[in-house]
Amino acid sequence: MSRPLRCRRIEKLPVYRSFSPDDIAAGENVLMTVDEFEALRLLDNEGLTQDVCAFRMNIARTTVTAIYESARKKVADALVNGKRLLITGGYFEYEPIKIQQKIIEKGTDTMRIAVTYENGEIFQHFGHSEQFKLYDVENGKIVNEQVVDTNGSGHGALAGFLQAAKADALICGGIGMGAQTALADAGIKLYAGVQGSADDAAKALAEGNLEYDPEARCDHHGHHHDGDCGHDQCAEHNCAGNH
């Protein structure tokens, strides 16, 4: 019997998920997993040894070697052959994020909706969200509400924050492709492009009639890569089986 895969721990979400040459309009994609990206980040960007990288990612050193070599081959393929590099998926879990306030216990059959929140309205820039309002829904009705502070998570941590808060869905205004991918990796359903009252939007989603824009984005980093509006556990990728 083969040994079960160990989930790779990811400390930081990739802020930028897509890279492509200036001089190609379309072409073949190279897919790099989030855990491969993390190995590159720790070894090449932070300059760690493979032993320390293995400890940080909670995997064996031989596994680090394998995914690091795979990641470098993919980078070389993209650079040499002019392909688009996409970062998504993998077999991983995000480093747990500590929420500084007590969150209402979530029921077994409860759907938890998170809304980017400011003064009763849906805050329009996901990556700069300082608060979320959480709504617990049972049988199509909201049974609990709570406002939580992100404590400056922003920039690459908000998807992990929402996962730590056990959110199943997010309602927001503008959101970049990097954040959309991070939410998908975290198993959180996205309802973007929504404006107005947070309470009204949560109620509409609970009742199954929320109007939203699946194409809503607020990217402003150019076409070399997709970032989010301020940039900001498990994925098959999903060691926790959220998908």
BABA-765777 format. One record per atom (N, C-alpha, C): atom name; x, z, y. Coordinates in steps of 0.05 Angstrom, whole numbers. Each point is the difference from the previous one (the first is absolute). Example, Ala and Ser with C-alpha at 12.3 -4.5 7.8 and 13.67 -1.06 7.14 Angstrom:
<lumtis>
N_264_156_-114
CA_-18_0_24
C_18_0_24
N_-7_-14_21
CA_16_1_24
C_-15_14_22
</lumtis>
This chain:
<lumtis>
N_17_0_-24
CA_-17_0_24
C_18_0_25
N_-7_-17_19
CA_17_-2_24
C_-5_24_18
N_20_7_15
CA_-2_23_18
C_-17_-7_24
N_-19_17_8
CA_-17_-6_23
C_16_-2_26
N_-8_-18_18
CA_14_-4_25
C_-3_25_17
N_21_8_14
CA_-1_22_19
C_-6_-11_28
N_-19_11_13
CA_-8_-9_27
C_23_4_20
N_6_-21_15
CA_22_2_19
C_-9_12_27
N_13_20_10
CA_-8_13_24
C_10_-15_25
N_-18_-5_19
CA_6_-15_24
C_-2_19_24
N_22_3_15
CA_0_18_23
C_-12_-12_25
N_5_-26_4
CA_-9_-14_24
C_-13_-26_-7
N_-24_-5_12
CA_-13_-25_-3
C_15_-22_14
N_2_-24_-12
CA_12_-23_15
C_-18_-6_24
N_11_1_24
CA_-15_-7_24
C_-5_-30_1
N_20_-15_-6
CA_-2_-30_0
C_-2_-10_-28
N_-20_-16_-6
CA_-6_-8_-27
C_5_-30_-6
N_6_-15_21
CA_3_-29_-4
C_22_-11_18
N_18_-16_-12
CA_22_-12_14
C_2_-30_-8
N_3_-17_20
CA_2_-29_-7
C_18_-14_20
N_13_-22_-9
CA_18_-15_18
C_-16_-13_23
N_13_-4_23
CA_-13_-13_23
C_-7_-29_-6
N_16_-13_-15
CA_-2_-29_-3
C_-16_-10_-24
N_-17_18_-12
CA_-18_-10_-21
C_-28_9_7
N_-19_-18_-4
CA_-28_6_6
C_-13_13_-25
N_8_-9_-23
CA_-11_11_-25
C_20_-5_-22
N_-3_16_-21
CA_19_-4_-22
C_-5_21_-21
N_19_2_-18
CA_-2_19_-22
C_5_29_9
N_-14_19_-11
CA_3_28_6
C_17_14_-20
N_15_20_9
CA_15_18_-17
C_-14_28_3
N_-8_11_-22
CA_-14_26_1
C_18_23_-8
N_5_18_19
CA_16_24_-5
C_-19_24_-1
N_3_17_-20
CA_-18_23_-2
C_10_22_20
N_-18_19_5
CA_6_21_19
C_23_18_-11
N_0_4_-26
CA_22_16_-12
C_27_-14_1
N_0_-27_-2
CA_25_-15_4
C_9_3_29
N_-19_-2_18
CA_7_3_29
C_12_28_4
N_-12_21_-12
CA_10_27_4
C_29_3_-10
N_6_-12_-23
CA_27_1_-10
C_20_-13_20
N_-8_-23_11
CA_17_-13_20
C_4_18_24
N_-23_12_9
CA_1_17_24
C_19_23_-4
N_-2_14_-23
CA_16_23_-4
C_29_-6_-5
N_5_-22_-16
CA_28_-7_-7
C_15_-15_22
N_-13_-20_12
CA_13_-17_20
C_-3_10_28
N_-24_10_7
CA_-5_8_27
C_9_29_5
N_-5_18_-18
CA_8_28_3
C_28_5_-12
N_9_-18_-17
CA_27_3_-11
C_3_21_-22
N_-22_6_-14
CA_1_20_-21
C_13_-11_-25
N_9_18_-17
CA_9_-8_-27
C_-24_-5_-18
N_5_-13_-22
CA_-22_-5_-18
C_-11_26_-13
N_18_19_-3
CA_-9_26_-11
C_-19_14_19
N_7_0_26
CA_-18_13_20
C_-26_-16_3
N_3_-26_-1
CA_-24_-17_2
C_-19_6_-23
N_11_2_-24
CA_-16_6_-24
C_-15_27_4
N_14_20_10
CA_-12_26_5
C_-23_-2_20
N_5_-15_22
CA_-20_-3_21
C_-25_-15_-10
N_5_-20_-17
CA_-23_-16_-10
C_-12_12_-26
N_12_21_-10
CA_-10_14_-24
C_0_-18_-25
N_22_-15_-3
CA_3_-18_-23
C_29_2_-10
N_5_-13_-23
CA_27_0_-11
C_19_-18_15
N_25_6_-1
CA_20_-17_14
C_0_-29_-11
N_-4_-3_-26
CA_-1_-27_-11
C_-24_-16_11
N_-22_14_6
CA_-23_-13_12
C_6_-9_29
N_14_17_15
CA_8_-7_27
C_17_-25_-1
N_20_-1_-19
CA_17_-23_-2
C_-16_-26_-5
N_-20_2_-18
CA_-15_-24_-7
C_-17_-10_24
N_-14_19_13
CA_-18_-9_22
C_16_-9_25
N_24_13_4
CA_17_-8_22
C_11_-28_-4
N_9_-6_-25
CA_10_-27_-5
C_-22_-21_3
N_-25_7_-9
CA_-22_-18_3
C_-6_-5_29
N_0_21_17
CA_-5_-3_28
C_20_-17_14
N_26_3_-6
CA_21_-16_12
C_-2_-29_-7
N_-7_-6_-25
CA_-4_-28_-8
C_-23_-13_15
N_-21_15_5
CA_-22_-10_15
C_7_-5_29
N_15_18_12
CA_9_-5_28
C_18_-25_1
N_18_-3_-19
CA_17_-23_-1
C_-16_-26_-3
N_-20_1_-17
CA_-17_-24_-5
C_-14_-8_26
N_-11_20_14
CA_-14_-5_25
C_19_-12_21
N_24_12_3
CA_19_-9_21
C_12_-27_-7
N_8_-4_-24
CA_14_-25_-8
C_-19_-24_-2
N_-24_6_-10
CA_-18_-22_-6
C_-23_-3_20
N_1_16_22
CA_-20_-3_21
C_-28_7_-8
N_-3_22_-15
CA_-27_8_-9
C_-10_24_16
N_-26_3_0
CA_-13_23_13
C_2_25_-18
N_9_22_11
CA_3_25_-15
C_-24_18_7
N_-15_8_-21
CA_-22_18_3
C_5_26_-15
N_-7_22_13
CA_4_27_-13
C_-27_12_-5
N_-7_3_-26
CA_-25_12_-8
C_0_7_-29
N_-17_19_-8
CA_-3_7_-28
C_23_16_-11
N_0_3_-27
CA_21_15_-13
C_-13_23_-16
N_17_17_-11
CA_-9_23_-15
C_11_25_13
N_-16_12_18
CA_11_21_17
C_-21_19_10
N_10_21_12
CA_-17_20_14
C_14_7_26
N_-16_5_21
CA_12_8_25
C_7_29_1
N_21_7_14
CA_8_27_4
C_-24_16_11
N_-8_22_-12
CA_-23_15_10
C_4_8_29
N_-21_-3_16
CA_0_8_28
C_-15_26_4
N_12_19_13
CA_-13_25_4
C_-18_-1_25
N_-26_6_-4
CA_-19_1_22
C_-1_28_10
N_3_4_27
CA_4_26_11
C_-26_16_3
N_-22_-10_-8
CA_-25_15_2
C_-15_-3_-27
N_-18_19_-4
CA_-14_0_-26
C_-21_-22_0
N_-1_-15_-21
CA_-19_-22_-3
C_-23_10_-19
N_-24_-7_8
CA_-23_7_-17
C_4_-11_-28
N_-6_17_-20
CA_2_-9_-28
C_-18_-23_-5
N_10_-21_-13
CA_-15_-24_-6
C_-13_2_-27
N_-26_-6_-2
CA_-14_1_-25
C_8_-23_-19
N_-6_3_-25
CA_7_-19_-20
C_-13_-27_5
N_-25_0_8
CA_-15_-25_4
C_-4_-6_30
N_19_9_16
CA_-1_-3_29
C_17_-24_9
N_-10_-16_18
CA_16_-20_13
C_8_11_28
N_26_-1_5
CA_10_11_26
C_7_-24_18
N_-13_-1_23
CA_5_-21_20
C_17_12_22
N_21_-13_8
CA_16_8_23
C_-4_-20_22
N_-2_10_25
CA_-4_-18_23
C_21_7_21
N_14_-20_10
CA_18_5_23
C_-16_11_23
N_8_23_12
CA_-19_15_16
C_12_8_27
N_-16_-3_21
CA_8_10_27
C_-25_4_16
N_-6_25_7
CA_-23_7_17
C_-26_-12_-10
N_-5_2_-26
CA_-25_-9_-12
C_-1_-30_-6
N_20_-15_9
CA_1_-29_-4
C_20_-8_-21
N_-2_-25_-10
CA_20_-11_-18
C_24_-8_16
N_23_13_-5
CA_25_-7_14
C_9_-28_-9
N_8_-16_18
CA_4_-29_-6
C_28_-8_-9
N_19_18_-2
CA_27_-7_-8
C_9_18_-23
N_-3_-9_-24
CA_5_17_-23
C_27_14_1
N_21_-15_6
CA_27_11_-1
C_6_22_19
N_-18_3_21
CA_4_21_20
C_-21_23_-4
N_-14_0_-22
CA_-21_19_-3
C_11_29_-1
N_-11_17_17
CA_7_28_1
C_-19_17_-16
N_-24_-10_-5
CA_-21_14_-15
C_-15_-19_-18
N_-9_11_-22
CA_-20_-14_-17
C_-24_19_-2
N_-24_-12_-2
CA_-23_17_-7
C_-7_-8_-29
N_-3_21_-17
CA_-6_-4_-28
C_-30_5_-4
N_-12_-17_-16
CA_-28_3_-7
C_-3_-1_-30
N_-11_20_-12
CA_-5_0_-29
C_-29_-9_-6
N_-2_-20_-17
CA_-25_-13_-6
C_-8_4_-29
N_-25_9_-4
CA_-11_2_-26
C_-28_-12_-1
N_-5_-17_-19
CA_-27_-13_-2
C_-9_-13_26
N_20_-13_14
CA_-7_-15_24
C_-4_17_25
N_6_26_-2
CA_-4_18_24
C_26_15_5
N_5_5_26
CA_24_15_8
C_-6_30_-3
N_17_13_-16
CA_-5_29_-6
C_21_18_14
N_23_-11_8
CA_20_16_14
C_14_-17_20
N_9_12_22
CA_16_-14_21
C_23_18_8
N_23_-12_7
CA_23_15_9
C_19_-17_16
N_10_9_22
CA_20_-14_16
C_27_11_-8
N_19_-17_-6
CA_27_9_-7
C_21_-14_18
N_21_14_6
CA_22_-10_17
C_21_-12_-18
N_11_-23_9
CA_21_-13_-16
C_27_12_5
N_3_17_20
CA_25_13_7
C_23_-19_4
N_-7_-22_13
CA_21_-20_6
C_10_-16_-23
N_-16_-2_-22
CA_9_-14_-24
C_8_-29_8
N_-20_-15_10
CA_5_-27_10
C_21_-16_-17
N_10_-21_11
CA_23_-15_-9
C_7_3_-30
N_-16_-11_-16
CA_7_-1_-29
C_-10_22_-16
N_-15_19_11
CA_-9_23_-16
C_-30_4_-1
N_-15_-15_16
CA_-29_5_1
C_-14_-6_-26
N_9_-21_-14
CA_-13_-5_-26
C_4_23_-19
N_24_11_0
CA_6_23_-17
C_-16_24_9
N_-3_3_26
CA_-16_22_11
C_-29_-2_-10
N_-11_-24_1
CA_-28_-4_-8
C_-2_5_-31
N_20_-8_-14
CA_-1_5_-29
C_1_30_-6
N_17_14_15
CA_2_29_-4
C_-27_14_7
N_-14_-12_19
CA_-27_10_7
C_-22_-9_-19
N_8_-15_-20
CA_-18_-10_-21
C_-22_-19_11
N_8_-16_20
CA_-19_-20_11
C_-3_-23_-20
N_-25_-9_-2
CA_-6_-24_-17
C_-3_-25_17
N_-7_4_26
CA_-5_-23_17
C_9_7_29
N_7_-21_15
CA_8_4_28
C_-16_-19_17
N_-12_10_22
CA_-12_-16_21
C_18_2_24
N_7_-24_12
CA_17_0_23
C_-5_-24_17
N_15_-3_22
CA_-2_-23_17
C_21_-20_-9
N_21_-4_16
CA_22_-18_-7
C_19_12_-18
N_11_-16_-18
CA_20_10_-19
C_18_-24_-9
N_25_5_-3
CA_19_-22_-7
C_1_-4_-30
N_12_-22_-8
CA_1_-7_-28
C_17_19_-16
N_21_11_12
CA_16_20_-14
C_-16_24_-8
N_-16_10_19
CA_-17_23_-5
C_-22_-7_-20
N_-11_-24_1
CA_-20_-8_-19
C_11_0_-28
N_24_-10_-3
CA_13_0_-27
C_5_28_-10
N_9_18_19
CA_6_28_-8
C_-25_14_-9
N_-23_-6_13
CA_-25_12_-8
C_-9_-10_-27
N_4_-26_-5
CA_-7_-11_-26
C_17_12_-21
N_26_4_5
CA_18_12_-19
C_-9_29_-6
N_-12_13_20
CA_-9_28_-3
C_-28_2_-12
N_-13_-23_-5
CA_-26_0_-12
C_-22_7_19
N_4_-6_26
CA_-20_7_20
C_-14_-26_10
N_-26_-1_-2
CA_-16_-23_9
C_0_-1_31
N_4_-24_11
CA_2_-3_29
C_-25_-14_12
N_-10_12_22
CA_-21_-12_15
C_10_-1_29
N_11_-23_8
CA_13_-2_26
C_-18_-15_20
N_9_0_25
CA_-14_-15_21
C_-26_13_9
N_-2_27_-4
CA_-25_14_7
C_4_15_27
N_-21_-1_16
CA_2_14_26
C_-24_19_3
N_2_18_20
CA_-23_17_6
C_2_28_-12
N_-23_12_-5
CA_-2_27_-9
C_11_3_-29
N_18_20_-4
CA_10_5_-26
C_-22_9_-19
N_-17_18_10
CA_-22_10_-17
C_-18_-22_-9
N_-7_-18_18
CA_-18_-22_-7
C_12_-18_-20
N_26_-6_3
CA_13_-18_-19
C_2_13_-28
N_7_26_-1
CA_1_13_-26
C_-27_1_-14
N_-21_5_16
CA_-27_0_-11
C_-8_-28_-11
N_7_-21_15
CA_-6_-27_-8
C_15_-6_-26
N_25_8_-3
CA_15_-6_-24
C_-12_16_-24
N_-8_25_5
CA_-12_16_-21
C_-25_-13_-10
N_-15_-13_18
CA_-25_-13_-7
C_3_-28_-10
N_25_-10_1
CA_6_-27_-10
C_-6_-23_19
N_-1_6_26
CA_-7_-22_19
C_19_-1_24
N_25_8_-4
CA_20_-2_22
C_9_-28_5
N_-1_-9_25
CA_11_-26_7
C_29_4_9
N_18_-17_-12
CA_28_3_6
C_13_-28_-1
N_25_-1_9
CA_14_-26_1
C_24_1_-19
N_-1_-12_-23
CA_23_1_-19
C_25_-14_11
N_-3_-16_21
CA_23_-14_12
C_12_15_24
N_-10_24_6
CA_9_14_24
C_30_8_-3
N_16_-7_19
CA_28_6_0
C_10_6_28
N_23_14_2
CA_12_4_26
C_30_-3_-2
N_8_-21_-14
CA_29_-6_-2
C_11_-10_26
N_24_8_7
CA_13_-10_24
C_30_-1_-3
N_9_-7_-24
CA_28_-1_-5
C_11_-28_-5
N_-16_-20_4
CA_10_-27_-5
C_-4_-7_-30
N_7_-26_-6
CA_-6_-9_-27
C_22_5_-20
N_22_13_7
CA_20_6_-19
C_-9_21_-20
N_-17_19_9
CA_-9_20_-18
C_-26_11_11
N_-15_13_-18
CA_-25_12_7
C_3_30_3
N_-4_9_24
CA_1_29_5
C_-27_10_7
N_-3_26_6
CA_-26_9_9
C_2_10_28
N_-23_7_11
CA_-3_7_28
C_11_28_4
N_26_4_-1
CA_11_26_0
C_12_8_-26
N_-3_-18_-19
CA_12_3_-27
C_-11_23_-15
N_-6_-6_-6
CA_-11_22_-10
C_-2_10_25
N_-64_94_-342
CA_24_-5_12
C_4_-21_-18
N_-10_-7_-10
CA_14_-19_-17
C_-13_-27_-1
N_16_-19_-4
CA_-11_-25_-1
C_-1_-10_-27
N_-7_-46_-29
CA_4_-7_-27
C_8_21_-16
N_11_-10_28
CA_15_15_19
C_-15_25_2
N_-10_15_7
CA_-18_22_-3
C_4_18_-23
N_19_19_3
CA_4_19_-21
C_-23_19_-3
N_-16_4_21
CA_-23_17_-2
C_-25_-14_-9
N_2_-27_-2
CA_-22_-15_-10
C_-23_-3_20
N_7_-3_26
CA_-21_-3_20
C_-13_-27_-1
N_13_-21_-10
CA_-11_-27_1
C_-14_-5_-27
</lumtis>
